[in-house]
Protein backbone atom coordinates (compact mmCIF):
# COMPACT_ATOMS: atom_id res chain seq x y z
CA UNK A 1 0.00 0.00 0.00
CA UNK A 2 1.18 3.54 -0.72
CA UNK A 3 2.33 5.54 2.29
CA UNK A 4 3.03 9.15 3.23
CA UNK A 5 5.85 10.61 5.25
CA UNK A 6 5.08 11.15 8.90
CA UNK A 7 7.19 13.03 11.44
CA UNK A 8 7.20 11.46 14.89
CA UNK A 9 8.12 13.53 17.98
CA UNK A 10 11.19 12.51 19.96
CA UNK A 11 9.82 14.19 23.08
CA UNK A 12 6.37 15.21 24.31
CA UNK A 13 7.28 18.85 23.79
CA UNK A 14 7.95 18.17 20.09
CA UNK A 15 4.39 17.08 19.17
CA UNK A 16 3.41 20.38 17.52
CA UNK A 17 6.69 20.50 15.56
CA UNK A 18 6.14 16.96 14.30
CA UNK A 19 2.56 17.75 13.20
CA UNK A 20 3.71 20.83 11.31
CA UNK A 21 6.60 18.94 9.72
CA UNK A 22 4.25 16.17 8.56
CA UNK A 23 2.01 18.68 6.79
CA UNK A 24 4.96 20.42 5.13
CA UNK A 25 6.43 17.11 3.95
CA UNK A 26 3.08 16.11 2.47
CA UNK A 27 2.81 19.48 0.72
CA UNK A 28 6.26 19.03 -0.84
CA UNK A 29 5.47 15.48 -1.98
CA UNK A 30 2.15 16.58 -3.47
CA UNK A 31 3.99 19.22 -5.53
CA UNK A 32 6.40 16.58 -6.80
CA UNK A 33 3.74 13.88 -7.37
CA UNK A 34 5.97 11.91 -5.03
CA UNK A 35 3.64 8.94 -4.52
CA UNK A 36 3.70 8.16 -8.25
CA UNK A 37 7.43 8.81 -8.59
CA UNK A 38 8.14 6.33 -5.79
CA UNK A 39 5.94 3.78 -7.60
CA UNK A 40 8.00 4.27 -10.77
CA UNK A 41 11.17 3.91 -8.72
CA UNK A 42 9.84 0.62 -7.29
CA UNK A 43 9.03 -0.66 -10.79
CA UNK A 44 12.58 0.06 -11.96
CA UNK A 45 13.99 -1.71 -8.92
CA UNK A 46 11.79 -4.76 -9.45
CA UNK A 47 12.79 -4.97 -13.11
CA UNK A 48 16.53 -4.23 -13.08
CA UNK A 49 17.48 -4.21 -9.40
CA UNK A 50 17.88 -0.44 -8.88
CA UNK A 51 15.54 2.53 -8.96
CA UNK A 52 16.76 6.12 -8.71
CA UNK A 53 15.12 9.43 -7.89
CA UNK A 54 16.87 12.78 -8.18
CA UNK A 55 15.30 15.52 -6.02
CA UNK A 56 15.67 19.14 -7.06
CA UNK A 57 14.05 22.53 -6.54
CA UNK A 58 12.37 24.25 -9.50
CA UNK A 59 12.41 28.07 -9.33
CA UNK A 60 10.51 28.63 -12.58
CA UNK A 61 7.27 29.80 -10.94
CA UNK A 62 8.70 31.16 -7.68
CA UNK A 63 12.08 32.89 -7.65
CA UNK A 64 12.28 32.99 -3.84
CA UNK A 65 10.86 29.67 -2.71
CA UNK A 66 11.05 26.97 -5.33
CA UNK A 67 8.85 23.94 -5.88
CA UNK A 68 10.12 20.54 -4.82
CA UNK A 69 10.40 18.08 -7.72
CA UNK A 70 11.52 14.50 -8.25
CA UNK A 71 13.16 13.27 -11.44
CA UNK A 72 13.32 9.54 -12.16
CA UNK A 73 16.89 8.51 -12.86
CA UNK A 74 18.11 5.96 -15.37
CA UNK A 75 19.62 2.98 -13.49
CA UNK A 76 21.98 2.38 -16.44
CA UNK A 77 23.27 5.98 -16.43
CA UNK A 78 24.01 6.48 -12.72
CA UNK A 79 27.21 4.94 -11.41
CA UNK A 80 27.93 5.09 -7.67
CA UNK A 81 31.33 4.32 -6.20
CA UNK A 82 31.73 0.52 -6.61
CA UNK A 83 33.65 0.40 -3.31
CA UNK A 84 30.63 1.74 -1.41
CA UNK A 85 28.87 -0.73 0.87
CA UNK A 86 26.33 1.45 2.69
CA UNK A 87 22.75 1.57 1.44
CA UNK A 88 22.59 5.38 1.75
CA UNK A 89 25.94 5.85 -0.09
CA UNK A 90 27.39 7.62 2.96
CA UNK A 91 30.73 5.85 2.41
CA UNK A 92 30.85 6.49 -1.35
CA UNK A 93 33.64 8.76 -2.60
CA UNK A 94 31.89 9.70 -5.82
CA UNK A 95 28.81 9.22 -7.99
CA UNK A 96 28.61 9.73 -11.74
CA UNK A 97 25.48 10.63 -13.70
CA UNK A 98 25.71 10.39 -17.48
CA UNK A 99 23.21 12.20 -19.72
CA UNK A 100 23.88 11.53 -23.43
CA UNK A 101 22.55 13.25 -26.52
CA UNK A 102 21.38 16.53 -24.99
CA UNK A 103 20.49 19.36 -27.33
CA UNK A 104 22.00 22.81 -27.05
CA UNK A 105 18.70 24.19 -25.72
CA UNK A 106 18.73 21.61 -22.95
CA UNK A 107 22.25 22.70 -21.99
CA UNK A 108 21.13 26.33 -21.98
CA UNK A 109 18.36 25.36 -19.57
CA UNK A 110 20.75 23.50 -17.27
CA UNK A 111 23.51 26.13 -17.42
CA UNK A 112 21.87 29.48 -18.22
CA UNK A 113 25.00 31.45 -17.24
CA UNK A 114 27.28 29.39 -19.49
CA UNK A 115 25.68 30.11 -22.85
CA UNK A 116 28.79 31.65 -24.42
CA UNK A 117 30.95 28.71 -23.31
CA UNK A 118 28.41 26.22 -24.67
CA UNK A 119 28.40 27.96 -28.05
CA UNK A 120 32.17 27.53 -28.28
CA UNK A 121 32.07 23.74 -27.86
CA UNK A 122 33.12 22.07 -31.10
CA UNK A 123 32.78 18.44 -30.13
CA UNK A 124 30.26 17.63 -27.44
CA UNK A 125 30.36 13.84 -27.62
CA UNK A 126 32.20 11.70 -25.10
CA UNK A 127 34.83 9.78 -27.02
CA UNK A 128 37.46 7.92 -25.01
CA UNK A 129 39.47 7.14 -28.14
CA UNK A 130 39.87 10.84 -28.94
CA UNK A 131 41.16 11.90 -25.53
CA UNK A 132 44.85 12.64 -25.06
CA UNK A 133 46.89 13.53 -22.02
CA UNK A 134 48.76 16.81 -21.80
CA UNK A 135 52.14 17.32 -20.11
CA UNK A 136 50.51 17.88 -16.74
CA UNK A 137 48.34 14.77 -16.93
CA UNK A 138 45.18 16.63 -17.89
CA UNK A 139 42.74 15.58 -20.59
CA UNK A 140 42.96 17.34 -23.94
CA UNK A 141 40.04 16.55 -26.28
CA UNK A 142 40.78 16.04 -29.94
CA UNK A 143 38.30 17.63 -32.34
CA UNK A 144 36.70 14.80 -34.27
CA UNK A 145 33.96 16.54 -36.19
CA UNK A 146 32.27 19.88 -36.59
CA UNK A 147 28.89 20.02 -34.85
CA UNK A 148 27.47 23.12 -36.51
CA UNK A 149 23.79 22.92 -37.42
CA UNK A 150 23.35 20.96 -40.65
CA UNK A 151 20.28 20.74 -42.88
CA UNK A 152 19.42 17.68 -44.94
CA UNK A 153 16.91 17.44 -47.76
CA UNK A 154 14.91 14.27 -48.32
CA UNK A 155 15.01 11.06 -46.37
CA UNK A 156 16.01 7.47 -47.04
CA UNK A 157 12.46 6.56 -48.11
CA UNK A 158 12.49 9.15 -50.87
CA UNK A 159 9.79 11.27 -49.20
CA UNK A 160 10.43 14.98 -49.64
CA UNK A 161 10.98 16.47 -46.21
CA UNK A 162 13.09 19.11 -44.54
CA UNK A 163 14.43 18.60 -41.07
CA UNK A 164 17.28 20.01 -39.04
CA UNK A 165 19.99 17.74 -37.73
CA UNK A 166 21.02 19.30 -34.44
CA UNK A 167 24.31 18.63 -32.69
CA UNK A 168 23.99 16.67 -29.48
CA UNK A 169 26.13 16.77 -26.37
CA UNK A 170 27.06 14.24 -23.70
CA UNK A 171 26.89 15.62 -20.17
CA UNK A 172 28.82 13.86 -17.40
CA UNK A 173 28.08 15.06 -13.88
CA UNK A 174 30.72 13.94 -11.41
CA UNK A 175 29.58 14.22 -7.79
CA UNK A 176 32.45 13.81 -5.37
CA UNK A 177 33.65 14.38 -1.82
CA UNK A 178 36.28 17.06 -1.34
CA UNK A 179 37.88 16.94 2.09
CA UNK A 180 38.72 20.25 3.73
CA UNK A 181 39.91 21.21 7.21
CA UNK A 182 37.29 23.10 9.18
CA UNK A 183 37.82 24.90 12.45
CA UNK A 184 35.38 24.96 15.34
CA UNK A 185 35.49 27.03 18.50
CA UNK A 186 33.98 25.33 21.54
CA UNK A 187 33.04 27.20 24.70
CA UNK A 188 34.08 24.92 27.56
CA UNK A 189 31.61 26.49 29.98
CA UNK A 190 28.43 26.61 27.88
CA UNK A 191 29.22 23.90 25.30
CA UNK A 192 28.38 26.30 22.48
CA UNK A 193 30.04 25.45 19.14
CA UNK A 194 30.91 28.14 16.59
CA UNK A 195 32.44 27.50 13.18
CA UNK A 196 35.31 29.74 12.11
CA UNK A 197 36.12 30.70 8.53
CA UNK A 198 39.71 29.50 8.75
CA UNK A 199 42.59 29.01 11.17
CA UNK A 200 43.39 32.72 11.40
CA UNK A 201 39.76 33.57 12.14
CA UNK A 202 39.71 30.93 14.92
CA UNK A 203 42.93 32.31 16.48
CA UNK A 204 41.57 35.87 16.36
CA UNK A 205 38.36 34.75 18.08
CA UNK A 206 40.29 32.98 20.87
CA UNK A 207 42.57 36.01 21.33
CA UNK A 208 39.59 38.34 21.50
CA UNK A 209 37.86 36.06 24.01
CA UNK A 210 40.94 36.01 26.26
CA UNK A 211 41.25 39.79 26.01
CA UNK A 212 37.61 40.13 27.03
CA UNK A 213 38.34 37.92 30.06
CA UNK A 214 41.28 40.12 31.03
CA UNK A 215 39.18 43.26 30.62
CA UNK A 216 36.58 41.82 32.99
CA UNK A 217 39.29 41.00 35.58
CA UNK A 218 40.84 44.47 35.23
CA UNK A 219 37.43 46.08 35.65
CA UNK A 220 36.78 44.04 38.81
CA UNK A 221 40.22 44.94 40.28
CA UNK A 222 39.71 48.59 39.47
CA UNK A 223 36.29 48.61 41.10
CA UNK A 224 37.69 46.95 44.24
CA UNK A 225 40.59 49.47 44.45
CA UNK A 226 38.28 52.43 44.04
CA UNK A 227 35.98 51.19 46.81
CA UNK A 228 38.97 50.69 49.16
CA UNK A 229 40.68 53.98 48.27
CA UNK A 230 37.80 56.39 47.84
CA UNK A 231 39.54 59.17 49.77
CA UNK A 232 42.80 58.83 47.81
CA UNK A 233 40.88 58.97 44.56
CA UNK A 234 39.05 62.09 45.69
CA UNK A 235 42.28 63.81 46.75
CA UNK A 236 44.40 62.76 43.79
CA UNK A 237 41.83 63.42 41.10
CA UNK A 238 41.81 61.95 37.61
CA UNK A 239 45.60 61.69 37.40
CA UNK A 240 45.78 59.19 40.27
CA UNK A 241 42.83 57.23 38.86
CA UNK A 242 44.34 56.93 35.38
CA UNK A 243 47.77 56.01 36.76
CA UNK A 244 46.41 53.15 38.84
CA UNK A 245 44.21 51.95 35.97
CA UNK A 246 47.28 51.63 33.74
CA UNK A 247 49.08 49.68 36.49
CA UNK A 248 46.16 47.25 36.83
CA UNK A 249 45.92 46.76 33.06
CA UNK A 250 49.66 46.00 32.83
CA UNK A 251 49.37 43.56 35.73
CA UNK A 252 46.39 41.76 34.18
CA UNK A 253 47.98 41.60 30.73
CA UNK A 254 50.93 39.71 32.23
CA UNK A 255 48.61 37.10 33.74
CA UNK A 256 48.47 33.75 31.92
CA UNK A 257 44.84 32.67 31.72
CA UNK A 258 43.35 29.35 30.69
CA UNK A 259 41.17 30.14 27.68
CA UNK A 260 37.45 29.53 28.08
CA UNK A 261 37.26 28.37 24.47
CA UNK A 262 39.24 25.78 22.54
CA UNK A 263 39.86 25.31 18.82
CA UNK A 264 39.06 21.94 17.27
CA UNK A 265 40.01 21.24 13.65
CA UNK A 266 38.37 18.44 11.71
CA UNK A 267 38.77 17.06 8.22
CA UNK A 268 35.26 17.06 6.74
CA UNK A 269 33.91 16.29 3.28
CA UNK A 270 32.25 18.87 1.09
CA UNK A 271 29.92 17.48 -1.56
CA UNK A 272 30.77 18.99 -4.92
CA UNK A 273 29.76 18.49 -8.55
CA UNK A 274 31.85 18.84 -11.69
CA UNK A 275 29.92 19.11 -14.98
CA UNK A 276 31.79 17.92 -18.08
CA UNK A 277 30.62 18.25 -21.69
CA UNK A 278 32.03 15.75 -24.12
CA UNK A 279 35.59 14.67 -23.43
CA UNK A 280 37.09 17.77 -21.88
CA UNK A 281 34.94 20.91 -21.53
CA UNK A 282 34.27 21.64 -17.86
CA UNK A 283 31.28 23.96 -17.49
CA UNK A 284 31.18 24.13 -13.69
CA UNK A 285 32.84 22.77 -10.58
CA UNK A 286 31.39 23.79 -7.23
CA UNK A 287 29.33 22.78 -4.22
CA UNK A 288 26.17 20.71 -4.66
CA UNK A 289 23.01 22.78 -4.42
CA UNK A 290 21.85 20.81 -1.37
CA UNK A 291 25.10 21.14 0.62
CA UNK A 292 25.57 21.86 3.55
CA UNK A 293 21.92 21.37 4.50
CA UNK A 294 22.06 17.81 3.20
CA UNK A 295 25.45 16.25 3.77
CA UNK A 296 25.24 13.54 1.15
CA UNK A 297 24.71 12.99 -2.56
CA UNK A 298 21.42 14.48 -3.83
CA UNK A 299 20.08 11.13 -5.04
CA UNK A 300 17.67 8.57 -3.61
CA UNK A 301 18.34 4.91 -4.41
CA UNK A 302 16.11 1.86 -4.03
CA UNK A 303 17.62 -1.63 -4.33
CA UNK A 304 15.60 -4.84 -4.29
CA UNK A 305 18.38 -7.29 -3.39
CA UNK A 306 21.98 -6.27 -2.75
CA UNK A 307 25.03 -8.00 -1.36
CA UNK A 308 28.25 -6.29 -0.32
CA UNK A 309 30.22 -9.53 -0.49
CA UNK A 310 32.56 -9.26 -3.50
CA UNK A 311 31.84 -11.88 -6.15
CA UNK A 312 33.34 -12.50 -9.58
CA UNK A 313 30.28 -11.36 -11.54
CA UNK A 314 29.69 -7.82 -10.26
CA UNK A 315 26.31 -7.61 -12.00
CA UNK A 316 24.92 -10.22 -9.61
CA UNK A 317 25.65 -8.07 -6.54
CA UNK A 318 22.51 -6.04 -7.27
CA UNK A 319 19.44 -7.93 -8.45
CA UNK A 320 15.77 -7.29 -9.05
CA UNK A 321 12.86 -9.69 -8.98
CA UNK A 322 13.02 -10.39 -12.72
CA UNK A 323 16.58 -11.75 -12.89
CA UNK A 324 15.86 -14.80 -10.73
CA UNK A 325 12.76 -15.60 -12.81
CA UNK A 326 14.38 -15.50 -16.27
CA UNK A 327 15.40 -19.18 -16.41
CA UNK A 328 12.06 -20.31 -15.02
CA UNK A 329 10.19 -18.22 -17.59
CA UNK A 330 12.30 -19.62 -20.42
CA UNK A 331 11.53 -23.15 -19.20
CA UNK A 332 7.81 -22.35 -19.06
CA UNK A 333 7.84 -20.81 -22.54
CA UNK A 334 9.56 -23.85 -24.01
CA UNK A 335 7.13 -26.27 -22.36
CA UNK A 336 4.10 -24.29 -23.56
CA UNK A 337 5.53 -24.06 -27.10
CA UNK A 338 6.14 -27.81 -27.29
CA UNK A 339 2.69 -28.48 -25.86
CA UNK A 340 1.07 -26.26 -28.50
CA UNK A 341 3.09 -27.89 -31.27
CA UNK A 342 1.98 -31.30 -30.11
CA UNK A 343 -1.64 -30.15 -30.13
CA UNK A 344 -1.39 -28.73 -33.65
CA UNK A 345 0.26 -31.86 -35.04
CA UNK A 346 -2.27 -34.30 -33.56
CA UNK A 347 -5.48 -32.27 -33.95
CA UNK A 348 -6.01 -33.65 -37.49
CA UNK A 349 -4.49 -37.09 -37.31
CA UNK A 350 -5.88 -38.36 -40.65
CA UNK A 351 -8.28 -41.07 -41.86
CA UNK A 352 -8.51 -44.85 -41.54
CA UNK A 353 -9.58 -46.09 -45.00
CA UNK A 354 -9.36 -48.89 -47.55
CA UNK A 355 -7.32 -48.47 -50.64
CA UNK A 356 -9.09 -46.47 -53.37
CA UNK A 357 -11.95 -45.40 -51.05
CA UNK A 358 -12.49 -41.79 -52.20
CA UNK A 359 -14.15 -40.47 -55.25
CA UNK A 360 -11.60 -37.63 -55.46
CA UNK A 361 -8.35 -38.75 -53.86
CA UNK A 362 -6.49 -35.53 -54.64
CA UNK A 363 -9.19 -33.41 -53.00
CA UNK A 364 -9.04 -35.47 -49.80
CA UNK A 365 -5.27 -35.26 -49.70
CA UNK A 366 -5.48 -31.50 -49.90
CA UNK A 367 -8.59 -30.70 -47.84
CA UNK A 368 -9.18 -33.84 -45.77
CA UNK A 369 -7.94 -32.14 -42.57
CA UNK A 370 -9.91 -28.93 -43.19
CA UNK A 371 -12.97 -28.12 -41.04
CA UNK A 372 -16.30 -28.80 -42.78
CA UNK A 373 -14.77 -30.79 -45.64
CA UNK A 374 -17.30 -32.57 -47.94
CA UNK A 375 -15.86 -36.12 -48.11
CA UNK A 376 -17.38 -38.51 -50.75
CA UNK A 377 -16.39 -42.16 -50.71
CA UNK A 378 -17.23 -44.86 -53.30
CA UNK A 379 -20.28 -47.11 -52.96
CA UNK A 380 -18.15 -50.18 -53.52
CA UNK A 381 -16.19 -49.60 -50.28
CA UNK A 382 -16.89 -52.33 -47.77
CA UNK A 383 -15.83 -50.29 -44.70
CA UNK A 384 -16.74 -46.61 -44.44
CA UNK A 385 -13.60 -44.44 -43.84
CA UNK A 386 -13.23 -43.19 -40.25
CA UNK A 387 -11.32 -40.19 -38.88
CA UNK A 388 -8.50 -41.26 -36.57
CA UNK A 389 -8.91 -40.17 -32.95
CA UNK A 390 -6.19 -37.60 -32.08
CA UNK A 391 -3.65 -38.60 -29.48
CA UNK A 392 -4.20 -36.91 -26.11
CA UNK A 393 -1.92 -34.04 -25.07
CA UNK A 394 1.36 -35.01 -23.48
CA UNK A 395 0.91 -35.14 -19.71
CA UNK A 396 4.66 -34.71 -19.37
CA UNK A 397 4.66 -31.34 -21.11
CA UNK A 398 1.61 -30.26 -19.12
CA UNK A 399 3.35 -31.24 -15.88
CA UNK A 400 6.46 -29.27 -16.82
CA UNK A 401 4.30 -26.19 -17.48
CA UNK A 402 2.46 -26.56 -14.16
CA UNK A 403 5.69 -27.05 -12.22
CA UNK A 404 7.32 -24.05 -13.90
CA UNK A 405 4.30 -21.87 -13.07
CA UNK A 406 4.43 -22.96 -9.44
CA UNK A 407 8.20 -22.43 -9.30
CA UNK A 408 7.77 -18.83 -10.52
CA UNK A 409 5.30 -18.14 -7.70
CA UNK A 410 7.53 -19.69 -5.07
CA UNK A 411 10.77 -18.06 -6.22
CA UNK A 412 9.22 -14.61 -6.66
CA UNK A 413 7.45 -14.83 -3.30
CA UNK A 414 4.10 -13.97 -4.93
CA UNK A 415 2.43 -17.12 -3.67
CA UNK A 416 -1.19 -18.12 -3.18
CA UNK A 417 -1.20 -16.96 0.44
CA UNK A 418 -0.09 -13.48 -0.57
CA UNK A 419 -2.72 -13.35 -3.32
CA UNK A 420 -5.44 -14.67 -0.94
CA UNK A 421 -6.22 -17.58 -3.29
CA UNK A 422 -5.78 -20.46 -0.86
CA UNK A 423 -8.62 -22.91 -0.25
CA UNK A 424 -10.75 -21.56 -3.07
CA UNK A 425 -11.59 -18.38 -1.16
CA UNK A 426 -13.58 -20.20 1.54
CA UNK A 427 -11.52 -18.91 4.48
CA UNK A 428 -12.61 -16.07 6.74
CA UNK A 429 -11.26 -12.57 6.23
CA UNK A 430 -9.11 -12.80 9.35
CA UNK A 431 -7.60 -16.11 8.21
CA UNK A 432 -6.84 -14.63 4.78
CA UNK A 433 -5.20 -11.60 6.41
CA UNK A 434 -3.01 -13.85 8.55
CA UNK A 435 -1.97 -15.88 5.50
CA UNK A 436 -1.13 -12.70 3.61
CA UNK A 437 0.95 -11.51 6.55
CA UNK A 438 2.78 -14.83 6.59
CA UNK A 439 3.20 -14.72 2.82
CA UNK A 440 4.93 -11.33 3.05
CA UNK A 441 7.90 -12.97 4.74
CA UNK A 442 9.25 -14.00 1.34
CA UNK A 443 9.27 -10.43 0.02
CA UNK A 444 9.76 -8.57 3.30
CA UNK A 445 13.33 -7.59 2.40
CA UNK A 446 12.09 -5.79 -0.71
CA UNK A 447 9.62 -3.67 1.23
CA UNK A 448 12.14 -3.06 4.01
CA UNK A 449 14.49 -1.55 1.44
CA UNK A 450 11.65 0.50 -0.07
CA UNK A 451 10.76 1.81 3.38
CA UNK A 452 14.40 2.65 4.01
CA UNK A 453 14.64 4.58 0.75
CA UNK A 454 11.45 6.50 1.55
CA UNK A 455 12.75 7.50 4.99
CA UNK A 456 16.00 8.73 3.45
CA UNK A 457 13.99 10.77 0.95
CA UNK A 458 11.88 12.18 3.79
CA UNK A 459 15.01 13.23 5.68
CA UNK A 460 16.32 14.90 2.53
CA UNK A 461 13.13 16.93 2.12
CA UNK A 462 13.26 17.84 5.81
CA UNK A 463 16.78 19.25 5.36
CA UNK A 464 15.72 21.56 2.49
CA UNK A 465 12.36 22.76 3.84
CA UNK A 466 13.86 26.24 4.18
CA UNK A 467 14.37 26.30 0.39
CA UNK A 468 10.72 25.42 -0.21
CA UNK A 469 8.81 27.53 2.29
CA UNK A 470 8.88 30.85 4.07
CA UNK A 471 7.04 31.24 7.36
CA UNK A 472 4.12 32.83 5.47
CA UNK A 473 3.81 30.06 2.85
CA UNK A 474 4.26 27.36 5.50
CA UNK A 475 1.37 28.89 7.47
CA UNK A 476 -0.85 28.59 4.38
CA UNK A 477 0.05 24.91 3.98
CA UNK A 478 -0.63 24.12 7.63
CA UNK A 479 -3.92 26.01 7.71
CA UNK A 480 -5.60 28.50 10.00
CA UNK A 481 -7.56 25.83 11.88
CA UNK A 482 -4.39 24.08 13.04
CA UNK A 483 -2.86 27.40 14.14
CA UNK A 484 -5.94 28.30 16.16
CA UNK A 485 -6.06 24.90 17.82
CA UNK A 486 -2.41 24.83 18.85
CA UNK A 487 -1.22 28.41 19.30
CA UNK A 488 -4.16 30.19 20.93
CA UNK A 489 -3.61 31.56 24.44
CA UNK A 490 -5.92 33.43 26.85
CA UNK A 491 -5.80 37.22 26.64
CA UNK A 492 -4.56 38.39 30.04
CA UNK A 493 -5.55 41.63 31.72
CA UNK A 494 -4.85 43.16 35.11
CA UNK A 495 -7.39 42.83 37.92
CA UNK A 496 -8.11 46.40 39.15
CA UNK A 497 -8.57 45.22 42.73
CA UNK A 498 -5.70 42.75 43.20
CA UNK A 499 -3.39 43.90 40.44
CA UNK A 500 -2.88 40.27 39.40
CA UNK A 501 -3.12 39.12 35.75
CA UNK A 502 -6.44 37.40 35.00
CA UNK A 503 -8.00 36.08 31.76
CA UNK A 504 -10.02 38.62 29.81
CA UNK A 505 -13.71 37.84 29.27
CA UNK A 506 -15.15 37.88 25.75
CA UNK A 507 -18.10 40.30 25.83
CA UNK A 508 -19.95 38.35 23.10
CA UNK A 509 -19.61 34.74 24.25
CA UNK A 510 -19.11 35.44 27.92
CA UNK A 511 -16.21 32.99 27.99
CA UNK A 512 -12.46 33.49 28.19
CA UNK A 513 -11.07 35.49 25.26
CA UNK A 514 -8.27 33.87 23.26
CA UNK A 515 -5.80 35.09 20.67
CA UNK A 516 -3.04 33.47 18.60
CA UNK A 517 0.43 33.98 20.01
CA UNK A 518 2.03 35.34 16.85
CA UNK A 519 5.52 35.43 18.37
CA UNK A 520 5.37 31.75 19.33
CA UNK A 521 4.04 30.85 15.86
CA UNK A 522 6.89 32.68 14.15
CA UNK A 523 9.54 31.14 16.42
CA UNK A 524 8.21 27.60 15.94
CA UNK A 525 7.97 27.79 12.14
CA UNK A 526 11.35 29.55 11.85
CA UNK A 527 12.97 26.78 13.88
CA UNK A 528 11.41 24.07 11.68
CA UNK A 529 12.53 25.75 8.45
CA UNK A 530 16.02 26.78 9.56
CA UNK A 531 17.16 24.44 12.33
CA UNK A 532 19.57 21.86 10.89
CA UNK A 533 19.22 19.75 14.03
CA UNK A 534 15.45 19.31 13.73
CA UNK A 535 15.71 15.79 12.33
CA UNK A 536 18.33 14.84 14.91
CA UNK A 537 16.87 16.11 18.17
CA UNK A 538 13.18 16.93 17.68
CA UNK A 539 11.53 14.65 15.11
CA UNK A 540 12.18 11.39 13.29
CA UNK A 541 10.84 10.57 9.82
CA UNK A 542 8.74 7.46 9.32
CA UNK A 543 5.79 6.26 7.27
CA UNK A 544 2.09 6.88 7.73
CA UNK A 545 -1.13 5.95 5.95
CA UNK A 546 -1.51 7.54 2.53
CA UNK A 547 -4.53 9.88 2.49
CA UNK A 548 -5.58 12.78 0.31
CA UNK A 549 -5.62 15.02 3.39
CA UNK A 550 -3.48 14.68 6.49
CA UNK A 551 -5.62 14.44 9.62
Helices and strands as residue ranges (DSSP letters): E 3-9, G 12-14, H 15-31, H 34-48, E 50-58, E 67-73, E 78-80, E 94-102, H 104-110, G 112-114, H 115-119, G 128-130, E 131-133, E 139-141, E 150-153, E 162-165, E 169-187, E 193-196, H 199-228, H 230-253, E 261-277, E 281-287, E 300-303, E 305-306, G 314-317, E 318-319, G 323-325, H 326-346, E 351-352, H 361-367, E 386-387, H 395-412, G 422-425, H 429-439, G 440-443, H 444-463, H 465-468, H 471-478, H 480-487, E 488-490, E 492-494, E 501-503, E 514-516, H 518-530, I 534-538, E 539-545
